[in-house]
Amino acid sequence: MQKAFGKKRTIFLFIFPAFLIYTTFVIVSIIWAGYYSFFEWSGVGEKIFVGLKNYAELLMKDKIFRITVLHTLIYTVINVVIQVFGGLLFAILLSRVKRGRTVLQTLYYVPVVISSVAICQIFLKLLSVTPTGVVNQILSMFNPALKVMEWTSNSDISLYVVAFVEGYKYLGLYMVIFYAALIGVPNELGEAALIDGANRVQEYIHVRIPYIKPVIIANCILVLNGSLRSFEFSYLLTRGGPGNASELMTTYMYKQAFASKQYGYGSSVAIMIVIVCLTVGLIFRKATGGGDEA
């Protein structure tokens, strides 16, 4: 078995299908977007070459784009907190459960397998004002004024609501990954810490969590990558509104390219999304020593 997987030809045969799909649907798409970004084009008719005009306008004049970059970074931080640290906390709690663990694990994982459209529709009903949703009904028991609390149409909190919904959907996925990592920690390490006088909290903080640091870093990178290019939750819940309060780079790119029919300008936004994703990912790996772990 080891000899088979040690052959370069065998390794290539396993890697090639994924490489081909990735190249076709990701690399080629980025190259085409880069090409279109140098043109002014409405999607039909002749393309007009404008050079770096789209990028100059995007970076120097477009205030909305700069706002969307800030929104995307805030959105990403919230999702890292919910999905990674929330998933880790739930995994720790789940590892301490003795009875009904499988049922709880399944219940936590259910949102992951439900489509994003269904999740957004559920939350739109829960947070509804007319008719009053479940959330406002419960809050009105403590303060009657909260019965008409706006969630998705409130410019002050709409971005955080959208981020919470995405975090809720994928929290169960990372909980399962962390749970698998935690049960793989040798029991001897935890027992040695307890013998040395550590309590259960200290055991996790100083032994089990450091042991799974590579898994934490890998999950952070996955969440960073997913959140920086997130689209569907903002678009389905708020359409990027009210105004541009929950506008992300991806929804802005979609509106420019497909709503305003500015394919060249929208393509320049798409290239900037790629640059931001790569930059944030590289900075994170450098800061956490992710490259050294690999």
Secondary structure as a PSIPRED ss2 file (coil, helix, strand):
# PSIPRED VFORMAT (PSIPRED V4.0)

   1 M C   1.000  0.000  0.000
   2 Q H   0.000  1.000  0.000
   3 K H   0.000  1.000  0.000
   4 A H   0.000  1.000  0.000
   5 F H   0.000  1.000  0.000
   6 G H   0.000  1.000  0.000
   7 K C   1.000  0.000  0.000
   8 K H   0.000  1.000  0.000
   9 R H   0.000  1.000  0.000
  10 T H   0.000  1.000  0.000
  11 I H   0.000  1.000  0.000
  12 F H   0.000  1.000  0.000
  13 L H   0.000  1.000  0.000
  14 F H   0.000  1.000  0.000
  15 I H   0.000  1.000  0.000
  16 F H   0.000  1.000  0.000
  17 P H   0.000  1.000  0.000
  18 A H   0.000  1.000  0.000
  19 F H   0.000  1.000  0.000
  20 L H   0.000  1.000  0.000
  21 I H   0.000  1.000  0.000
  22 Y H   0.000  1.000  0.000
  23 T H   0.000  1.000  0.000
  24 T H   0.000  1.000  0.000
  25 F H   0.000  1.000  0.000
  26 V H   0.000  1.000  0.000
  27 I H   0.000  1.000  0.000
  28 V H   0.000  1.000  0.000
  29 S H   0.000  1.000  0.000
  30 I H   0.000  1.000  0.000
  31 I H   0.000  1.000  0.000
  32 W H   0.000  1.000  0.000
  33 A H   0.000  1.000  0.000
  34 G H   0.000  1.000  0.000
  35 Y H   0.000  1.000  0.000
  36 Y H   0.000  1.000  0.000
  37 S C   1.000  0.000  0.000
  38 F C   1.000  0.000  0.000
  39 F E   0.000  0.000  1.000
  40 E E   0.000  0.000  1.000
  41 W C   1.000  0.000  0.000
  42 S C   1.000  0.000  0.000
  43 G C   1.000  0.000  0.000
  44 V C   1.000  0.000  0.000
  45 G C   1.000  0.000  0.000
  46 E C   1.000  0.000  0.000
  47 K C   1.000  0.000  0.000
  48 I E   0.000  0.000  1.000
  49 F E   0.000  0.000  1.000
  50 V C   1.000  0.000  0.000
  51 G C   1.000  0.000  0.000
  52 L C   1.000  0.000  0.000
  53 K H   0.000  1.000  0.000
  54 N H   0.000  1.000  0.000
  55 Y H   0.000  1.000  0.000
  56 A H   0.000  1.000  0.000
  57 E H   0.000  1.000  0.000
  58 L H   0.000  1.000  0.000
  59 L H   0.000  1.000  0.000
  60 M H   0.000  1.000  0.000
  61 K C   1.000  0.000  0.000
  62 D C   1.000  0.000  0.000
  63 K H   0.000  1.000  0.000
  64 I H   0.000  1.000  0.000
  65 F H   0.000  1.000  0.000
  66 R H   0.000  1.000  0.000
  67 I H   0.000  1.000  0.000
  68 T H   0.000  1.000  0.000
  69 V H   0.000  1.000  0.000
  70 L H   0.000  1.000  0.000
  71 H H   0.000  1.000  0.000
  72 T H   0.000  1.000  0.000
  73 L H   0.000  1.000  0.000
  74 I H   0.000  1.000  0.000
  75 Y H   0.000  1.000  0.000
  76 T H   0.000  1.000  0.000
  77 V H   0.000  1.000  0.000
  78 I H   0.000  1.000  0.000
  79 N H   0.000  1.000  0.000
  80 V H   0.000  1.000  0.000
  81 V H   0.000  1.000  0.000
  82 I H   0.000  1.000  0.000
  83 Q H   0.000  1.000  0.000
  84 V H   0.000  1.000  0.000
  85 F H   0.000  1.000  0.000
  86 G H   0.000  1.000  0.000
  87 G H   0.000  1.000  0.000
  88 L H   0.000  1.000  0.000
  89 L H   0.000  1.000  0.000
  90 F H   0.000  1.000  0.000
  91 A H   0.000  1.000  0.000
  92 I H   0.000  1.000  0.000
  93 L H   0.000  1.000  0.000
  94 L H   0.000  1.000  0.000
  95 S H   0.000  1.000  0.000
  96 R H   0.000  1.000  0.000
  97 V C   1.000  0.000  0.000
  98 K C   1.000  0.000  0.000
  99 R C   1.000  0.000  0.000
 100 G C   1.000  0.000  0.000
 101 R H   0.000  1.000  0.000
 102 T H   0.000  1.000  0.000
 103 V H   0.000  1.000  0.000
 104 L H   0.000  1.000  0.000
 105 Q H   0.000  1.000  0.000
 106 T H   0.000  1.000  0.000
 107 L H   0.000  1.000  0.000
 108 Y H   0.000  1.000  0.000
 109 Y H   0.000  1.000  0.000
 110 V H   0.000  1.000  0.000
 111 P H   0.000  1.000  0.000
 112 V H   0.000  1.000  0.000
 113 V H   0.000  1.000  0.000
 114 I C   1.000  0.000  0.000
 115 S C   1.000  0.000  0.000
 116 S H   0.000  1.000  0.000
 117 V H   0.000  1.000  0.000
 118 A H   0.000  1.000  0.000
 119 I H   0.000  1.000  0.000
 120 C H   0.000  1.000  0.000
 121 Q H   0.000  1.000  0.000
 122 I H   0.000  1.000  0.000
 123 F H   0.000  1.000  0.000
 124 L H   0.000  1.000  0.000
 125 K H   0.000  1.000  0.000
 126 L H   0.000  1.000  0.000
 127 L C   1.000  0.000  0.000
 128 S C   1.000  0.000  0.000
 129 V C   1.000  0.000  0.000
 130 T C   1.000  0.000  0.000
 131 P C   1.000  0.000  0.000
 132 T C   1.000  0.000  0.000
 133 G C   1.000  0.000  0.000
 134 V H   0.000  1.000  0.000
 135 V H   0.000  1.000  0.000
 136 N H   0.000  1.000  0.000
 137 Q H   0.000  1.000  0.000
 138 I H   0.000  1.000  0.000
 139 L H   0.000  1.000  0.000
 140 S H   0.000  1.000  0.000
 141 M C   1.000  0.000  0.000
 142 F C   1.000  0.000  0.000
 143 N C   1.000  0.000  0.000
 144 P H   0.000  1.000  0.000
 145 A H   0.000  1.000  0.000
 146 L H   0.000  1.000  0.000
 147 K H   0.000  1.000  0.000
 148 V H   0.000  1.000  0.000
 149 M C   1.000  0.000  0.000
 150 E C   1.000  0.000  0.000
 151 W C   1.000  0.000  0.000
 152 T C   1.000  0.000  0.000
 153 S C   1.000  0.000  0.000
 154 N C   1.000  0.000  0.000
 155 S C   1.000  0.000  0.000
 156 D C   1.000  0.000  0.000
 157 I C   1.000  0.000  0.000
 158 S H   0.000  1.000  0.000
 159 L H   0.000  1.000  0.000
 160 Y H   0.000  1.000  0.000
 161 V H   0.000  1.000  0.000
 162 V H   0.000  1.000  0.000
 163 A H   0.000  1.000  0.000
 164 F H   0.000  1.000  0.000
 165 V H   0.000  1.000  0.000
 166 E H   0.000  1.000  0.000
 167 G H   0.000  1.000  0.000
 168 Y H   0.000  1.000  0.000
 169 K H   0.000  1.000  0.000
 170 Y H   0.000  1.000  0.000
 171 L H   0.000  1.000  0.000
 172 G H   0.000  1.000  0.000
 173 L H   0.000  1.000  0.000
 174 Y H   0.000  1.000  0.000
 175 M H   0.000  1.000  0.000
 176 V H   0.000  1.000  0.000
 177 I H   0.000  1.000  0.000
 178 F H   0.000  1.000  0.000
 179 Y H   0.000  1.000  0.000
 180 A H   0.000  1.000  0.000
 181 A H   0.000  1.000  0.000
 182 L H   0.000  1.000  0.000
 183 I C   1.000  0.000  0.000
 184 G C   1.000  0.000  0.000
 185 V C   1.000  0.000  0.000
 186 P C   1.000  0.000  0.000
 187 N H   0.000  1.000  0.000
 188 E H   0.000  1.000  0.000
 189 L H   0.000  1.000  0.000
 190 G H   0.000  1.000  0.000
 191 E H   0.000  1.000  0.000
 192 A H   0.000  1.000  0.000
 193 A H   0.000  1.000  0.000
 194 L H   0.000  1.000  0.000
 195 I H   0.000  1.000  0.000
 196 D C   1.000  0.000  0.000
 197 G C   1.000  0.000  0.000
 198 A C   1.000  0.000  0.000
 199 N C   1.000  0.000  0.000
 200 R H   0.000  1.000  0.000
 201 V H   0.000  1.000  0.000
 202 Q H   0.000  1.000  0.000
 203 E H   0.000  1.000  0.000
 204 Y H   0.000  1.000  0.000
 205 I H   0.000  1.000  0.000
 206 H H   0.000  1.000  0.000
 207 V H   0.000  1.000  0.000
 208 R H   0.000  1.000  0.000
 209 I H   0.000  1.000  0.000
 210 P H   0.000  1.000  0.000
 211 Y H   0.000  1.000  0.000
 212 I C   1.000  0.000  0.000
 213 K H   0.000  1.000  0.000
 214 P H   0.000  1.000  0.000
 215 V H   0.000  1.000  0.000
 216 I H   0.000  1.000  0.000
 217 I H   0.000  1.000  0.000
 218 A H   0.000  1.000  0.000
 219 N H   0.000  1.000  0.000
 220 C H   0.000  1.000  0.000
 221 I H   0.000  1.000  0.000
 222 L H   0.000  1.000  0.000
 223 V H   0.000  1.000  0.000
 224 L H   0.000  1.000  0.000
 225 N H   0.000  1.000  0.000
 226 G H   0.000  1.000  0.000
 227 S H   0.000  1.000  0.000
 228 L H   0.000  1.000  0.000
 229 R C   1.000  0.000  0.000
 230 S C   1.000  0.000  0.000
 231 F C   1.000  0.000  0.000
 232 E H   0.000  1.000  0.000
 233 F H   0.000  1.000  0.000
 234 S H   0.000  1.000  0.000
 235 Y H   0.000  1.000  0.000
 236 L H   0.000  1.000  0.000
 237 L H   0.000  1.000  0.000
 238 T C   1.000  0.000  0.000
 239 R C   1.000  0.000  0.000
 240 G C   1.000  0.000  0.000
 241 G C   1.000  0.000  0.000
 242 P C   1.000  0.000  0.000
 243 G C   1.000  0.000  0.000
 244 N C   1.000  0.000  0.000
 245 A C   1.000  0.000  0.000
 246 S C   1.000  0.000  0.000
 247 E C   1.000  0.000  0.000
 248 L C   1.000  0.000  0.000
 249 M H   0.000  1.000  0.000
 250 T H   0.000  1.000  0.000
 251 T H   0.000  1.000  0.000
 252 Y H   0.000  1.000  0.000
 253 M H   0.000  1.000  0.000
 254 Y H   0.000  1.000  0.000
 255 K H   0.000  1.000  0.000
 256 Q H   0.000  1.000  0.000
 257 A H   0.000  1.000  0.000
 258 F H   0.000  1.000  0.000
 259 A H   0.000  1.000  0.000
 260 S C   1.000  0.000  0.000
 261 K C   1.000  0.000  0.000
 262 Q C   1.000  0.000  0.000
 263 Y H   0.000  1.000  0.000
 264 G H   0.000  1.000  0.000
 265 Y H   0.000  1.000  0.000
 266 G H   0.000  1.000  0.000
 267 S H   0.000  1.000  0.000
 268 S H   0.000  1.000  0.000
 269 V H   0.000  1.000  0.000
 270 A H   0.000  1.000  0.000
 271 I H   0.000  1.000  0.000
 272 M H   0.000  1.000  0.000
 273 I H   0.000  1.000  0.000
 274 V H   0.000  1.000  0.000
 275 I H   0.000  1.000  0.000
 276 V H   0.000  1.000  0.000
 277 C H   0.000  1.000  0.000
 278 L H   0.000  1.000  0.000
 279 T H   0.000  1.000  0.000
 280 V H   0.000  1.000  0.000
 281 G H   0.000  1.000  0.000
 282 L H   0.000  1.000  0.000
 283 I H   0.000  1.000  0.000
 284 F H   0.000  1.000  0.000
 285 R H   0.000  1.000  0.000
 286 K H   0.000  1.000  0.000
 287 A H   0.000  1.000  0.000
 288 T H   0.000  1.000  0.000
 289 G C   1.000  0.000  0.000
 290 G H   0.000  1.000  0.000
 291 G H   0.000  1.000  0.000
 292 D H   0.000  1.000  0.000
 293 E H   0.000  1.000  0.000
 294 A C   1.000  0.000  0.000
